[in-house]
C-alpha cells in the first residue's frame, strides 16, 4: 500500500513513517522545509514539497491512504489555528475527493486531538466519542472544526478521525522537561488538586492509527486512542524520576506564579506576534482536573490495545533521550 503522511517530519509523524516503512509500505511525505528532516534520516520515505503534492498524487502510482498529522499546536489566535488546522485539511480533502484520486483512496484518517472533545465534565467519567464536544481553547475549537469538516466528506471519501490524548516517547519535546528535571530530583506539577490525564506511548498510538486505516469498521467514525488507565500527572513525574534512577519529590508550582507567567506570555504574543509556550489559554487547559477519555470503542471496533506498559514506555523514552543527548 502507498501512504501519504503529512507532518512526517514531526514527533508522531516520524514514528508513523517508521512504522509503515517497517511493514513494507511505500510512504510519501510532503514537507514545506527540506532542512527539517532529521527524524526521517535513514527512512525509505519519498520526500516531496507541498507545492509538488498535486503532481505526486496524480501520478500513476497514486496514493492509497492518507494520514493527516500536520497542524499547529501553538498559534497566536483562532484565525491562525484555523488556517493551519482547518483550511489545510480542507485543501487535502478537496484534492483527494476529486477525479481519479477519489477512486483510489481507501481511507483518509485525520489525526486530531483530545482537545476537540474537551475535558471530563465531572472530573471522574472518561469522555466518550458520543459525548457532545466541549473544547476549552482555540486550539481545541480548531481541531473540532477540522473533525467536522472531514466527516462532511464521508459520502465522498472513506474517512476516520483519531483523537490522541497526551502522547510521549522518543523525539518528543513537550514532555522532555519532566525527564530533564528528574536528575535534579524534582517532579513538577501544577499546585492544587490531583489532575488526571489520559496518556499513550507514541509507538502504541501509531499502531492505533494504522488499525483505523485498515479497518472497514472505522469509516465515518471517531476514536480515542489511549491507555485504559489515566495517570495522575504528579505521580507520572515521580515515576519518570524513579525509572531514571532518582528519588524525586513532587514540586507543586503555585498557580499564581503560573498566571503571572501566562499573562507575560499573552503580552509578549500581542507585542511581538510570537507564540510563547505558556499563555492564559494553555493554562486554562492545564487547570482542568481531568483530561480523561475512554479507549473502549477502539478496543472493540479496531481490535487495538496498547502493548507497552507505562514503566517500559518511560524507560524507552529516557534511553532515547540519553543516547541522543537530550538529557
C-alpha positions in Angstrom: 0.0 0.0 0.0 1.1 3.6 -0.6 0.6 6.0 2.2 0.7 9.8 2.3 1.7 11.1 5.7 1.5 14.8 6.4 3.5 16.0 9.4 6.0 13.3 8.8 8.9 15.4 10.0 7.4 15.8 13.4 7.3 13.7 16.6 4.3 11.5 15.9 4.6 11.7 12.1 8.2 10.4 12.0 7.1 7.4 14.1 4.2 6.8 11.8 6.6 6.8 8.8 9.0 4.4 10.6 6.1 2.1 11.4 4.7 2.0 7.9 8.1 1.6 6.2 8.9 -1.3 8.6 5.9 -3.1 7.3 6.9 -2.7 3.7 4.6 0.1 2.7 5.6 2.9 0.5 5.4 6.3 2.2 5.2 9.8 0.7 5.9 12.8 3.0 5.0 16.3 1.8 7.1 18.9 3.5 7.4 22.7 3.5 11.0 22.9 4.7 13.6 20.3 3.4 16.1 21.4 6.1 13.9 19.8 8.8 14.2 16.1 8.0 16.4 14.9 10.9 13.7 12.5 12.2 13.3 10.9 8.8 17.0 10.3 8.3 17.6 6.7 7.1 13.9 6.0 6.5 12.8 5.0 2.9 10.2 7.8 2.5 9.7 9.8 -0.6 10.0 13.4 0.3 8.1 15.9 -1.9 7.4 19.6 -1.5 3.8 20.6 -0.7 3.9 22.7 -3.9 4.5 19.5 -5.9 2.0 17.3 -4.0 -0.8 17.6 -6.5 1.5 16.3 -9.2 2.6 13.4 -7.0 -0.9 12.5 -6.1 -1.9 12.5 -9.8 1.0 10.2 -10.8 0.4 6.6 -12.0 1.5 5.3 -8.6 -1.1 7.4 -6.8 -2.0 7.2 -3.1 -4.0 4.5 -1.3 -4.2 6.0 2.2 -3.9 9.5 3.7 -2.8 10.0 7.3 -3.1 13.7 8.0 -1.0 14.6 11.1 0.2 18.1 10.1 -1.1 21.0 12.1 -0.4 23.7 14.6 -0.4 23.1 18.4 0.5 26.7 19.1 -0.8 29.8 17.3 -1.4 33.4 18.2 -5.2 33.3 17.7 -8.2 31.3 16.5 -7.7 32.6 12.9 -4.1 31.3 12.9 -5.2 27.9 14.3 -8.0 27.7 11.7 -5.6 28.4 8.9 -3.2 25.6 9.9 -5.7 23.0 11.2 -8.9 23.6 9.2 -8.0 25.2 5.9 -5.1 22.9 5.2 -7.3 20.0 6.0 -9.8 21.3 3.5 -7.2 21.6 0.8 -6.3 17.9 1.2 -9.9 16.8 1.2 -10.6 18.8 -2.0 -7.5 17.3 -3.6 -8.3 13.7 -2.7 -12.1 13.9 -3.3 -11.8 14.9 -7.0 -11.2 12.8 -10.1 -9.2 9.6 -10.1 -7.9 10.4 -6.6 -11.3 9.7 -5.1 -11.5 6.2 -6.6 -8.0 5.3 -5.3 -8.3 6.4 -1.7 -9.1 3.5 0.7 -9.0 5.7 3.9 -8.4 9.3 4.8 -7.5 9.5 8.5 -7.4 12.8 10.4 -5.2 12.6 13.5 -6.8 15.3 15.6 -6.7 15.8 19.4 -8.5 15.1 22.6 -8.7 18.9 22.9 -11.5 18.8 20.4 -13.7 16.9 22.9 -12.7 18.9 25.9 -12.0 17.7 29.5 -14.2 15.3 31.5 -17.1 17.3 32.8 -17.3 15.7 36.3 -13.6 15.0 36.7 -14.3 11.3 37.0 -16.1 9.9 34.0 -14.0 9.3 30.9 -15.1 11.2 27.8 -16.5 9.0 25.1 -16.8 9.7 21.3 -20.5 10.0 21.6 -20.4 12.9 24.1 -21.1 16.4 23.0 -17.7 18.1 22.4 -16.9 21.0 24.7 -13.4 22.3 23.8 -12.0 24.9 26.2 -9.4 26.5 23.9 -9.0 28.0 20.4 -6.7 25.0 19.6 -9.5 22.6 20.6 -12.1 24.5 18.7 -10.0 24.5 15.5 -9.4 20.7 15.9 -13.1 20.1 16.4 -13.9 22.2 13.2 -11.3 20.1 11.3 -13.1 16.9 12.5 -16.5 18.2 11.4 -15.1 19.1 8.1 -13.6 15.7 7.5 -16.9 14.0 8.4 -18.7 16.2 5.9 -16.8 14.3 3.2 -17.9 10.8 4.4 -20.2 10.4 1.4 -17.3 11.0 -1.0 -14.3 9.5 0.9 -13.9 6.8 3.5 -12.8 8.9 6.4 -11.9 8.4 10.1 -10.8 10.6 13.0 -8.3 9.8 15.7 -8.2 11.8 18.9 -4.9 11.2 20.8 -4.6 12.5 24.4 -1.1 13.3 25.8 1.4 11.5 23.7 5.0 10.8 24.8 8.0 8.9 23.6 11.3 9.3 21.8 11.7 12.6 19.8 9.0 14.3 21.9 9.9 17.8 23.1 6.8 18.5 25.1 7.4 16.1 28.0 11.1 16.4 27.8 11.4 18.9 30.7 9.9 16.3 33.0 12.8 13.9 32.2 15.4 16.7 32.4 14.2 17.8 35.9 14.3 14.1 37.1 18.1 14.2 37.6 17.6 17.2 39.9 15.1 15.0 41.9 12.3 17.4 41.0 8.9 16.1 39.8 7.0 19.3 38.7 3.2 19.6 38.8 0.6 22.4 39.0 -0.4 23.1 42.6 -3.9 22.2 43.6 -6.0 19.0 43.2 -4.7 15.9 41.6 -5.0 16.2 37.8 -5.9 13.0 35.9 -4.6 12.7 32.3 -5.1 10.0 29.7 -1.9 9.1 28.0 -0.4 6.9 25.3 3.0 5.9 24.2 3.8 7.0 20.6 4.6 3.5 19.3 1.2 2.3 20.5 -0.5 5.4 19.0 0.8 4.8 15.5 -0.4 1.2 15.7 -3.8 2.5 16.6 -3.8 4.9 13.6 -2.8 2.1 11.3 -5.6 0.0 12.7 -8.0 2.7 11.7 -6.5 2.8 8.2 -7.1 -0.8 7.5 -10.3 -1.5 9.4 -13.5 -1.2 7.4 -15.4 -0.5 10.6 -13.6 2.7 11.1 -15.3 4.5 8.3 -17.1 7.7 9.4 -16.0 7.1 13.0 -14.1 8.9 15.7 -11.8 7.1 18.1 -9.8 7.9 21.3 -6.5 6.1 21.2 -5.1 5.9 24.8 -4.2 3.7 27.7 -7.1 2.2 29.6 -5.9 3.8 32.9 -5.3 7.5 33.2 -2.3 8.8 35.2 -2.2 11.4 37.9 0.3 13.9 36.5 2.4 14.5 39.6 2.7 10.7 40.1 3.8 10.4 36.4 6.6 12.9 37.0 7.7 11.0 40.1 7.6 7.7 38.1 9.8 9.3 35.4 12.4 10.1 38.1 12.2 6.7 39.7 12.7 4.9 36.4 15.6 7.2 35.5 17.2 6.1 38.8 16.4 9.1 41.0 14.2 9.6 44.1 12.3 12.7 43.4 9.8 14.7 45.4 6.7 16.3 43.9 7.2 20.0 43.3 3.9 21.9 43.1 4.2 25.1 41.1 2.0 27.8 42.6 -1.0 28.7 40.4 -0.4 32.4 41.0 3.1 32.2 39.6 1.8 30.3 36.5 -0.8 33.0 36.0 1.9 35.7 36.0 4.0 33.8 33.5 0.9 33.2 31.3 0.0 36.9 31.4 3.5 37.8 30.4 3.2 35.3 27.5 -0.1 36.9 26.4 1.6 40.3 26.4 4.6 39.1 24.5 2.4 37.5 21.9 0.4 40.7 21.4 3.6 42.9 21.1 5.8 40.6 19.0 3.4 38.2 17.3 5.4 35.3 18.7 3.7 32.3 20.4 5.2 31.6 23.9 4.8 28.1 25.3 2.6 29.3 28.2 -0.3 31.7 27.7 -3.6 32.1 29.5 -5.3 29.8 27.1 -2.8 27.0 27.7 -3.0 27.5 31.5 -6.8 27.1 31.3 -6.3 23.7 29.7 -3.7 22.8 32.4 -6.1 23.7 35.2 -8.7 21.2 34.2 -8.9 18.4 36.8 -9.4 15.5 34.3 -8.4 15.2 30.7 -9.5 11.5 30.6 -11.1 9.6 27.8 -12.2 6.0 27.1 -10.5 3.8 24.5 -13.2 1.1 24.6 -14.5 1.9 21.2 -11.1 1.5 19.7 -10.6 -1.7 21.6 -13.9 -3.2 20.3 -14.0 -1.9 16.8 -10.4 -1.7 15.7 -9.0 -4.6 17.7 -6.3 -2.3 19.0 -4.9 -2.2 22.5 -1.7 -0.6 23.8 1.2 -3.1 24.1 3.7 -1.1 26.1 3.4 -0.8 29.8 3.8 2.7 31.2 7.0 1.9 33.0 8.5 0.4 29.9 7.4 3.4 27.8 9.1 5.8 30.2 12.3 3.6 30.2 12.5 3.5 26.4 11.9 7.3 26.2 14.6 8.0 28.8 17.1 5.8 27.0 16.4 7.5 23.7 16.8 11.0 25.3 20.1 10.0 26.9 21.5 8.3 23.7 20.7 11.4 21.6 22.0 14.0 24.1 18.6 15.4 25.0 19.1 14.8 28.7 
